Amino acid sequence: MKTYLDRDVSQLIALKDKVKFENLLRALASLTGQEFIPDNIAKTIGVDKNTVNAWINIAIAGDIVTLLSPYYETSINKRIIKRHKLYFNDTGFACYLLGTDSPKALRLSSFRGSLVETYIHNEIRKSYLNNGLEDKNMFFYRDNNQNEIDLILLRDGKLDFVECKSGKKFTRENVKAFSQLKNTSFEIGGQCIVCTAEEAYRISSNVYAYPVRCL
């Protein structure tokens, strides 16, 4: 982290703010895979919201974090959450900031679920970019009834739905949010859970679970 701060940040923020910027990065690591709410982060690290927004742009420009946009289309008549979701681009860096420095520490960590989700998101995003696709066509869905889809991928006029899970056994109950987009104007493509199972298996006629190693 010192290298990143010295090389990429020193010319962008005042020296006296470096410690608070480090605190921002630690706060963001604890929120990876969650909604980005600047007001809450500002209170946590003791700066104002405008500073948080300025610093998050530095972190984005430095390829430290990505903000995932919420999915919306007028044909979906739902009260949709419109805040962005935040992901650390390097899961190892997030683990470092959280003090999760071994496989055992990860297994026992309260952040395990969000770190696994972050890893899956990052691998899919890298695959997207490596295939010449744009990550602006990656979204998530969440409404006021707590229905959530971790990743929605728009490509070739189709929507793919992906749940990112730490765990091995899942049922239709775990993908019920997929039905919230049944009235989409796009064709529905693949639907799956990517998880820590050892082998792939079918959840329903058109939904599968795949091990994370398949990415």
Secondary structure as UniProt FT lines:
FT   HELIX           2..4
FT   HELIX           5..9
FT   TURN            10..12
FT   HELIX           15..17
FT   HELIX           18..30
FT   TURN            31..33
FT   STRAND          34..35
FT   HELIX           38..45
FT   HELIX           49..61
FT   TURN            62..63
FT   STRAND          65..70
FT   TURN            74..75
FT   STRAND          85..88
FT   HELIX           91..97
FT   TURN            98..99
FT   HELIX           103..108
FT   TURN            110..111
FT   HELIX           112..130
FT   TURN            131..132
FT   HELIX           135..137
FT   STRAND          138..143
FT   TURN            144..145
FT   STRAND          148..155
FT   TURN            156..157
FT   STRAND          158..164
FT   HELIX           172..181
FT   TURN            182..183
FT   STRAND          187..195
FT   STRAND          201..204
FT   TURN            205..206
FT   STRAND          207..211
FT   HELIX           212..214
//
